[in-house]
Structures are given as C-alpha cells and as structure tokens.
C-alpha cells in the first residue's frame, strides 16, 4: 500500500481511538469518587492504569518490532474494546478496577500507530506526520467529552457510554483488519527460531537495555513534562466542580474545547518545526509556555480566564509531543523504533501512575495543590530542556 494511504488510515484510527477514550475518561474519576470517600483513595484506584502501562508499554513496543505492527495492533484494539465493556458492566468498584487493569495491559494502539508511522515516513517528514496524527487524534477529544457528558445524564448513562466507547475500538479493529498491511519486521530474520517465551522475556529485558547515555536526558524531560500536565488534568473534573460548580455537561464542553485547540495546533506543529529547524530549542520554548499556562490555570479566578489559559496549555502540549517524539526517534536505530517508542510511552505511564495519588494528596491539602505541583514540575522540565538545547548548540559550535 502507498505510504500516504497508510498515513491517512492511521490518522482515522487515531481519531476513533481517542474518541473512544475521551467519551469515557472524564466520567471514570467521578464514578470512582462516588464509591470511595477520599480524593487519595480515588487516586490510588485510578493510578492502577498508569502503573500497569509502565510495564506493558515497552513490552508491546518490543512485540510490535518482532511480530509486526498489524497483529499487535489488532490484539490491542479488541482487548481494549472488551475492557470498556467490562468497565460498563456494573457500578461495582471491583468491576471498574478489573476493566482498568485490562485497559492498562492492552491500551497501546497509539504507541503502535506512531511506530507504524515512523516505519513508512522518511525522517525529514516525521514532525509533520506526527503533528497531523496528533491533531487527528485530538479531534476525538472534541466530540467525545461532549457526547459522554450528555449521555451520562441518561438512565444507566455510564454503562451506555462505556459500550459506545467499545464500539469505536471495534470499528478501529475492523479498519486495521481490512486495510492495514502486514509489514515484515526489520529484524525478523535474526529472531527466527526463537520461542515465543524467549520473545516475551526479551520484551521486558529491553527495559534494562536502554542506552541511558543516548536517551536518559530526553526521557527525564518527558517525565517531568508529562507529570506536569497529568497532575493538573487528572483531577480536572473535580477541580472545576469544586471551584466553579460546573455540571458534567459544562466539564465535557471544557474538555472538548481543549480537543479543538489541540487539533488545530497539531496541524501547525509541522510548520513550527520547519521554522525552528531545531527540535531541542523547540522543546525548550514550548516547555516554558507550558509552565506559564499551568501557573495561569492554577490562579485563574473565573471560568473565562481558565478558558483563556487552556489555549497555551494545549498548544504547548501539542508541540512538546511532536518535538520530544522527533528527538527520541531521531536517536534510535530503525529496527528499535517500536521498542524505544514503547519505552518512551512507559515514561508517561510512570507519571500517569503517580499523578492521581499526588493530585489526590495535594488536593486534600489545598484546592490549588495539583496546579502548583504541575507548575513546579513543568519548570523543572523546561530547565532540563533548556540545558539539552544549550548543550546541543555548544556541540555544533
């Protein structure tokens, strides 16, 4: 298949993927909070997803390198659909936990999509393609939260929303089954004759084989920047409810607004990269913007000002995703793109695992706690990104 057709297909899959996620995601924490008493307890439960992805992300990335992107993506999509059906099957806390555990193991379709895009896209064009993919995916966040907010107010709304989310992943499965071609893995010849068990063990052993001299600095930056956004967004629904008394529909509209800005920004990240022609400097400047945006969101006294501060938050996040991915992939060998991409995703999973806990704990102390923690973390990430940019400039000179 023509690489451009594959790219367009992956854009559609990415859109449906985040549409399925965003229709459910804003409802999970309020549902859990209704079943437990404290913010910290709710954070412990919701952190399960990120904790599991810490280990499953590099494994799935490694498997996609060894077995091919298509079969791994098919497994991830259908298993994620099943996890969402389980999530909506009951309002029992144990059932919700079971659904999130399964999603944590298999929800890696975005990671495999990025690896596939890297396979079919020349290095000089990856920033543009990743930007369009992020934009197309973000468009799912435009429709999903609004739809989920409205449907959740119906009878058995949570279950209905979960089943609709599962349908989007089933549709992705069908698209992948029918149209995504199987591409022979780059190092398949060297891996022939190895047992399935050996391949599984290799997936996890890759975690200790990462060359930290090559990737350590960028992974550290990605952790602090991911943590900064996630610690603010993890309790976003509860924060808006407590600060401004917003209804689920209003919260859905706010999240959809973020999806609109992220989608628009994604389409322009390629042009931004061409202007900068330096991913390190691009990452530094966008990190500074993220820090200022989080500070504004934390101190915003009204929904109007909060809405205004969401714009730089979404723009900087879109640029950070593209520039950090370009830096990471640019440093790795072609036959390890999936593995490194998966491990990079696990860095975000570490942040995703601990942010509900820290957000819940800091929110017990102060309503501004998650925002201030996010601002501090973004500042550290920006300082590290600035150091990387300065070091790269010194090497060139």
PyMOL commands that set and color helices and strands:
alter all, ss='L'
color gray80, all
select helices_A, chain A and resi 3-35+39-67+69-89+93-106+109-120+123-151+157-179+188-191+196-209+212-233+236-244+248-276+279-299+303-330+334-365+369-396
alter helices_A, ss='H'
color red, helices_A
deselect
rebuild
show_as cartoon
